Amino acid sequence: MSSSGKLEHNSDFSLDGTLPSDVVRLREELADLSDRHGKLDAMLRDAALRQRFGADPESIAKAKDDERNHLLVLDRLMTRMRAVEAKLLIRRRQYH
């Protein structure tokens, strides 16, 4: 078990416990995407709060534009995360 409390599944990929380089790369990419997702989520919350509590119509309109742009990025980010997760599942099945 890792320090984050998640089970490590290295044995799913090889008998000697080492991971193939493409699996390592995919896991690193997924971790990076997850970090970016967290930051983007905070930016979306901020945009929502600025819309709700904005002092003037211009700042509220800017917050709406920011939210729209963040949602577009979020859509691409989530699509990429699903693709990376699918690739990891495919690789895991290749070893079983």
Beta strands, then each sheet from edge to edge (+ up, - down):
end
